[in-house]
Amino acid sequence: MSGPGCIIRAEAAGDEAGVDALLRAAFGGPVEADLVRRLRADGDVLLALVAEAGGDIVGHILFSPLTGLAPLHAAALAPLAVHPSRQRAGIGAALVREGLVRLRAMGVDVVLVLGEPDYYGRFGFDAERAEAFRTPYDGSYLQALALSDAGGAARGTLHYAAAFAALG
């Protein structure tokens, strides 16, 4: 798929250094890069996409599995990053949209994100829907998006991958 001036594709072997550099630039430090590295090492990457422009990785999104409500298939969106020089150009939105399309095709029922409600709300994420779940991140910035009827009816406790606990 194409985004604004870039190609959106699945993260591939060999992308690690470019993703790491992007995350450090976008977030101003190593925390999110360390999170992604640990999620990969633990086998907790459900889906990771990159936005590539001119051979450079300019955007990245990662979804990891949430557990605790089997047979419900749930995912966490974190992190989403766009290189500072390319922000506000629609790359992040293109990554979110493509990620949601792919998750729906994979049979994911619900996605949670901890982020800015005004930004994620335009994709259908909703803090009120997230109130049906218990997580370590409950509050007004936790939002949920149902991708299926099962996801819309689900309630209960969801567990994030272990790598998130290291964030504090």
Secondary structure, 3 states (H helix, E strand, C coil): CEECCEEEEECCCCCHHHHHHHHHHHHCCCHHHHHHHHHHHCCCCCEEEEEEECCEEEEEEEEEEEECCCCCCEEEEEEEEECHHHCCCCHHHHHHHHHHHHHHHHCCCEEEEECCHHHHHCCCCEHHHHCCEECCCCCCCEEEEECCHHHHHCCEECECCHHHHHHC
